[in-house]
Amino acid sequence: MSIIDYSLLPDTELVIRLKEGDHDAYSEIYQRFFGLLYAFIYKRLKDKEESKDILQKLFSDLWLKRETLDFPVLSSYLYRAVRIKMIALMVHKDAEESYIQSFNSFMEDDTIITDHLIRERELTTMIEKEVDLLPDSVRKVFLRSKQTIKQI
């Protein structure tokens, strides 16, 4: 029984072994491409955590879909998959940012409306108190001035 040095195997052989569920082949692919892909992603995103998240998703998907993988060149597949994941992240971030802006705008508008309602209630209360302080005959005239002829 011979021990296989996976670092010497070409990508095509690693993919064949990966499809068969060989954990060592998967580990070698990870070791071979992680640093390169990380640099590629980080150069574009400038965010360590998001770069690592994309790689985690990529390698997780690679293992989960290993039996159905069909591509001519491993590196091309990995870089294409990374690009797709970066685009998906950017689309998600744009949608999230748009939602946050809409929400903030709504909250500002709602705050303004709420503020106006509170001020209106306070002003109404102040006017009612002042009207109550008027002499009885003046108060009646004032209150009737707001009514229609039918209401009087």
GROMACS elastic network, one bead per residue, 0.5 to 0.9 nm:
[ bonds ]
;  ai    aj funct       b0    kb
    4     7     6  0.87801   500
    4     8     6  0.85958   500
    4     9     6  0.87008   500
    5     8     6  0.57906   500
    5     9     6  0.72287   500
    6     9     6  0.52225   500
    6    10     6  0.85253   500
    6    14     6  0.76891   500
    6    24     6  0.73249   500
    6    25     6  0.65734   500
    6    28     6  0.63176   500
    7    10     6  0.81593   500
    7    28     6  0.64815   500
    7    29     6  0.89449   500
    7    32     6  0.81341   500
    9    12     6  0.80861   500
    9    13     6  0.61593   500
    9    14     6  0.65297   500
   10    13     6  0.54915   500
   10    14     6  0.64708   500
   10    15     6  0.88793   500
   11    15     6  0.61840   500
   11    16     6  0.87161   500
   11    29     6  0.77723   500
   11    73     6  0.77427   500
   11    74     6  0.63312   500
   11    75     6  0.81887   500
   12    15     6  0.51890   500
   12    16     6  0.64090   500
   12    17     6  0.88004   500
   12    72     6  0.81922   500
   12    73     6  0.73887   500
   12    74     6  0.72294   500
   13    16     6  0.50960   500
   13    17     6  0.62730   500
   13    18     6  0.84854   500
   13    25     6  0.86108   500
   14    17     6  0.51153   500
   14    18     6  0.59190   500
   14    19     6  0.85899   500
   14    22     6  0.86736   500
   14    24     6  0.89371   500
   14    25     6  0.52491   500
   14    26     6  0.74530   500
   14    28     6  0.78040   500
   14    29     6  0.71646   500
   15    19     6  0.61325   500
   15    20     6  0.86409   500
   15    25     6  0.74663   500
   15    26     6  0.82131   500
   15    29     6  0.84405   500
   15    66     6  0.83146   500
   15    69     6  0.84993   500
   15    74     6  0.74317   500
   16    19     6  0.52824   500
   16    20     6  0.66070   500
   16    22     6  0.89295   500
   16    25     6  0.87802   500
   17    20     6  0.50497   500
   17    21     6  0.65587   500
   17    22     6  0.53842   500
   17    23     6  0.85328   500
   17    24     6  0.86243   500
   17    25     6  0.60180   500
   17    26     6  0.81932   500
   18    21     6  0.50748   500
   18    22     6  0.50588   500
   18    23     6  0.70539   500
   18    24     6  0.82484   500
   18    25     6  0.55577   500
   18    26     6  0.57322   500
   18    29     6  0.88905   500
   18    63     6  0.78158   500
   18    66     6  0.62976   500
   18    67     6  0.79226   500
   19    22     6  0.73588   500
   19    63     6  0.86297   500
   19    65     6  0.85847   500
   19    68     6  0.75901   500
   19    69     6  0.73637   500
   20    66     6  0.79982   500
   20    67     6  0.70677   500
   21    24     6  0.89327   500
   21    25     6  0.83279   500
   21    26     6  0.81731   500
   21    63     6  0.82479   500
   21    66     6  0.74528   500
   21    67     6  0.78552   500
   22    25     6  0.53991   500
   22    26     6  0.65192   500
   22    27     6  0.88481   500
   23    27     6  0.61230   500
   23    28     6  0.86247   500
   24    28     6  0.61759   500
   24    29     6  0.86463   500
   25    28     6  0.50948   500
   25    29     6  0.62656   500
   25    30     6  0.85969   500
   26    29     6  0.51423   500
   26    30     6  0.61864   500
   26    31     6  0.86566   500
   26    59     6  0.87879   500
   26    62     6  0.86265   500
   26    63     6  0.73729   500
   27    31     6  0.61092   500
   27    32     6  0.84653   500
   28    32     6  0.58837   500
   28    33     6  0.84906   500
   29    32     6  0.50573   500
   29    33     6  0.60523   500
   29    34     6  0.80281   500
   30    33     6  0.54955   500
   30    34     6  0.54393   500
   30    35     6  0.88011   500
   30    59     6  0.72929   500
   31    34     6  0.57272   500
   31    35     6  0.75912   500
   32    35     6  0.74496   500
   32    36     6  0.79557   500
   33    36     6  0.53570   500
   33    37     6  0.59267   500
   33    38     6  0.83253   500
   33    75     6  0.79131   500
   33    78     6  0.84030   500
   34    37     6  0.53037   500
   34    38     6  0.59023   500
   34    39     6  0.85776   500
   34    55     6  0.74445   500
   34    59     6  0.89948   500
   35    38     6  0.50844   500
   35    39     6  0.61833   500
   35    40     6  0.85862   500
   36    39     6  0.52902   500
   36    40     6  0.62374   500
   36    41     6  0.87600   500
   37    41     6  0.61218   500
   37    42     6  0.84330   500
   37    51     6  0.88870   500
   37    55     6  0.75706   500
   37    78     6  0.80901   500
   37    79     6  0.71628   500
   37    82     6  0.77386   500
   38    41     6  0.52098   500
   38    42     6  0.58996   500
   38    43     6  0.83630   500
   38    48     6  0.86620   500
   38    51     6  0.62707   500
   38    52     6  0.70906   500
   38    54     6  0.88436   500
   38    55     6  0.71086   500
   39    42     6  0.51679   500
   39    43     6  0.59326   500
   39    44     6  0.87429   500
   39    51     6  0.86128   500
   40    43     6  0.54382   500
   40    44     6  0.68865   500
   40    51     6  0.89994   500
   40    79     6  0.85726   500
   40    82     6  0.89083   500
   41    44     6  0.54143   500
   41    45     6  0.61000   500
   41    46     6  0.79398   500
   41    47     6  0.86770   500
   41    50     6  0.87672   500
   41    51     6  0.57084   500
   41    52     6  0.87847   500
   41    54     6  0.82509   500
   41    55     6  0.86789   500
   41    82     6  0.75383   500
   41    83     6  0.82321   500
   41    86     6  0.76931   500
   42    45     6  0.50678   500
   42    47     6  0.60654   500
   42    48     6  0.64687   500
   42    50     6  0.83184   500
   42    51     6  0.56637   500
   42    52     6  0.87745   500
   43    46     6  0.58204   500
   43    47     6  0.86806   500
   44    47     6  0.85623   500
   44    86     6  0.88699   500
   45    48     6  0.81901   500
   45    50     6  0.76161   500
   45    51     6  0.71154   500
   45    86     6  0.81764   500
   46    50     6  0.86035   500
   46    51     6  0.80631   500
   47    50     6  0.55266   500
   47    51     6  0.60746   500
   47    52     6  0.86773   500
   48    51     6  0.51027   500
   48    52     6  0.61749   500
   48    53     6  0.85948   500
   49    52     6  0.51204   500
   49    53     6  0.60793   500
   49    54     6  0.86477   500
   50    54     6  0.61607   500
   50    55     6  0.86210   500
   50    89     6  0.86840   500
   51    54     6  0.52865   500
   51    55     6  0.63917   500
   51    56     6  0.87028   500
   51    86     6  0.87253   500
   52    55     6  0.50855   500
   52    56     6  0.60712   500
   52    57     6  0.86377   500
   53    56     6  0.50368   500
   53    57     6  0.62347   500
   53    58     6  0.85297   500
   54    57     6  0.51823   500
   54    58     6  0.60761   500
   54    59     6  0.87016   500
   54    82     6  0.71012   500
   54    85     6  0.65137   500
   54    86     6  0.72804   500
   54    89     6  0.85629   500
   55    59     6  0.60844   500
   55    60     6  0.82695   500
   55    82     6  0.75620   500
   56    59     6  0.54098   500
   56    60     6  0.59348   500
   56    61     6  0.84539   500
   57    60     6  0.50553   500
   57    61     6  0.59620   500
   57    62     6  0.84227   500
   57    85     6  0.84653   500
   58    61     6  0.52114   500
   58    62     6  0.60945   500
   58    63     6  0.87926   500
   58    78     6  0.78008   500
   58    81     6  0.70894   500
   58    82     6  0.69062   500
   58    85     6  0.79755   500
   59    63     6  0.62899   500
   59    64     6  0.85813   500
   60    63     6  0.53399   500
   60    64     6  0.61914   500
   60    65     6  0.85640   500
   61    64     6  0.50036   500
   61    65     6  0.58158   500
   61    66     6  0.79994   500
   62    65     6  0.54012   500
   62    66     6  0.56312   500
   62    69     6  0.80702   500
   62    78     6  0.88509   500
   63    66     6  0.50577   500
   63    67     6  0.84482   500
   64    67     6  0.79265   500
   65    68     6  0.56266   500
   65    69     6  0.62677   500
   66    69     6  0.53496   500
   66    70     6  0.89610   500
   67    70     6  0.87942   500
   71    74     6  0.68044   500
   71    76     6  0.84402   500
   71    77     6  0.66133   500
   72    76     6  0.82347   500
   72    77     6  0.81170   500
   73    76     6  0.54639   500
   73    77     6  0.63608   500
   73    78     6  0.88611   500
   74    77     6  0.51222   500
   74    78     6  0.62119   500
   74    79     6  0.86983   500
   75    78     6  0.51136   500
   75    79     6  0.61381   500
   75    80     6  0.84442   500
   76    79     6  0.52883   500
   76    80     6  0.59913   500
   76    81     6  0.84424   500
   77    80     6  0.51802   500
   77    81     6  0.60222   500
   77    82     6  0.85531   500
   78    81     6  0.50776   500
   78    82     6  0.61153   500
   78    83     6  0.86522   500
   79    82     6  0.50191   500
   79    83     6  0.62046   500
   79    84     6  0.86774   500
   80    83     6  0.51090   500
   80    84     6  0.62910   500
   80    85     6  0.86868   500
   81    84     6  0.51348   500
   81    85     6  0.62280   500
   81    86     6  0.86549   500
   82    85     6  0.50558   500
   82    86     6  0.61133   500
   82    87     6  0.86033   500
   83    86     6  0.50585   500
   83    87     6  0.61679   500
   83    88     6  0.85677   500
   84    87     6  0.51494   500
   84    88     6  0.61609   500
   84    89     6  0.85986   500
   85    88     6  0.50151   500
   85    89     6  0.61227   500
   85    90     6  0.86427   500
   86    89     6  0.50108   500
   86    90     6  0.61897   500
   86    91     6  0.86138   500
   87    90     6  0.50585   500
   87    91     6  0.61206   500
   87    92     6  0.84751   500
   88    91     6  0.51259   500
   88    92     6  0.60678   500
   88    93     6  0.85365   500
   89    92     6  0.50165   500
   89    93     6  0.60455   500
   89    94     6  0.85455   500
   90    94     6  0.60491   500
   90    95     6  0.85251   500
   91    94     6  0.51016   500
   91    95     6  0.61743   500
   91    96     6  0.85082   500
   92    95     6  0.51394   500
   92    96     6  0.60372   500
   92    97     6  0.85112   500
   93    97     6  0.59632   500
   93    98     6  0.84517   500
   94    97     6  0.50603   500
   94    98     6  0.60686   500
   94    99     6  0.85311   500
   95    98     6  0.50658   500
   95    99     6  0.61236   500
   95   100     6  0.86052   500
   96    99     6  0.50695   500
   96   100     6  0.61707   500
   96   101     6  0.86345   500
   97   100     6  0.50621   500
   97   101     6  0.61547   500
   97   102     6  0.85684   500
   98   101     6  0.51273   500
   98   102     6  0.61433   500
   98   103     6  0.85138   500
   99   102     6  0.50791   500
   99   103     6  0.60143   500
   99   104     6  0.85083   500
  100   104     6  0.60142   500
  100   105     6  0.84615   500
  101   104     6  0.50954   500
  101   105     6  0.60576   500
  101   106     6  0.84823   500
  102   105     6  0.50856   500
  102   106     6  0.60675   500
  102   107     6  0.85503   500
  103   107     6  0.60843   500
  103   108     6  0.85787   500
  104   107     6  0.50007   500
  104   108     6  0.61260   500
  104   109     6  0.85756   500
  105   108     6  0.51106   500
  105   109     6  0.61832   500
  105   110     6  0.84489   500
  106   109     6  0.51106   500
  106   110     6  0.59052   500
  106   111     6  0.83871   500
  107   111     6  0.58810   500
  107   112     6  0.84776   500
  108   111     6  0.50517   500
  108   112     6  0.62141   500
  108   113     6  0.86516   500
  109   112     6  0.51201   500
  109   113     6  0.62000   500
  109   114     6  0.85301   500
  110   113     6  0.50559   500
  110   114     6  0.59693   500
  110   115     6  0.83812   500
  111   114     6  0.50265   500
  111   115     6  0.59327   500
  111   116     6  0.85244   500
  112   115     6  0.50139   500
  112   116     6  0.61796   500
  112   117     6  0.86522   500
  113   116     6  0.50973   500
  113   117     6  0.62231   500
  113   118     6  0.86720   500
  114   117     6  0.50813   500
  114   118     6  0.62023   500
  114   119     6  0.86119   500
  115   118     6  0.51772   500
  115   119     6  0.61950   500
  115   120     6  0.85435   500
  116   119     6  0.50969   500
  116   120     6  0.59930   500
  116   121     6  0.85973   500
  117   120     6  0.50017   500
  117   121     6  0.61901   500
  117   122     6  0.85964   500
  118   121     6  0.52048   500
  118   122     6  0.62095   500
  118   123     6  0.85843   500
  119   122     6  0.50482   500
  119   123     6  0.60199   500
  119   124     6  0.84869   500
  120   123     6  0.50901   500
  120   124     6  0.60561   500
  120   125     6  0.85581   500
  121   124     6  0.50546   500
  121   125     6  0.61333   500
  121   126     6  0.85959   500
  122   125     6  0.51283   500
  122   126     6  0.62068   500
  122   127     6  0.86838   500
  123   126     6  0.50395   500
  123   127     6  0.61587   500
  123   128     6  0.85842   500
  124   127     6  0.51221   500
  124   128     6  0.61223   500
  124   129     6  0.86085   500
  125   128     6  0.51364   500
  125   129     6  0.62168   500
  125   130     6  0.86911   500
  126   129     6  0.51696   500
  126   130     6  0.62789   500
  126   131     6  0.86565   500
  127   130     6  0.50768   500
  127   131     6  0.60580   500
  127   132     6  0.85322   500
  128   131     6  0.50490   500
  128   132     6  0.61250   500
  128   133     6  0.87300   500
  129   132     6  0.51104   500
  129   133     6  0.64932   500
  130   133     6  0.51125   500
  130   134     6  0.67348   500
  131   134     6  0.52961   500
  131   135     6  0.86624   500
  131   138     6  0.89181   500
  131   139     6  0.61648   500
  131   142     6  0.81451   500
  131   143     6  0.85847   500
  132   135     6  0.80223   500
  132   136     6  0.83565   500
  132   139     6  0.71133   500
  133   136     6  0.85320   500
  133   139     6  0.82384   500
  134   137     6  0.81610   500
  134   138     6  0.62218   500
  134   139     6  0.54281   500
  135   138     6  0.53989   500
  135   139     6  0.59867   500
  135   140     6  0.86634   500
  136   139     6  0.51232   500
  136   140     6  0.62440   500
  136   141     6  0.87558   500
  137   140     6  0.52108   500
  137   141     6  0.63483   500
  137   142     6  0.86508   500
  138   141     6  0.51261   500
  138   142     6  0.60749   500
  138   143     6  0.85927   500
  139   142     6  0.50328   500
  139   143     6  0.60891   500
  139   144     6  0.85184   500
  140   143     6  0.51647   500
  140   144     6  0.60392   500
  140   145     6  0.84793   500
  141   144     6  0.51629   500
  141   145     6  0.60701   500
  142   145     6  0.51704   500
  142   146     6  0.70884   500
  143   146     6  0.56588   500
  143   147     6  0.71757   500
  144   147     6  0.50930   500
  144   148     6  0.79838   500
  144   151     6  0.86057   500
  144   152     6  0.68662   500
  145   148     6  0.79151   500
  147   150     6  0.80147   500
  147   151     6  0.58290   500
  147   152     6  0.64994   500
  148   151     6  0.51989   500
  148   152     6  0.64570   500
  149   152     6  0.51961   500
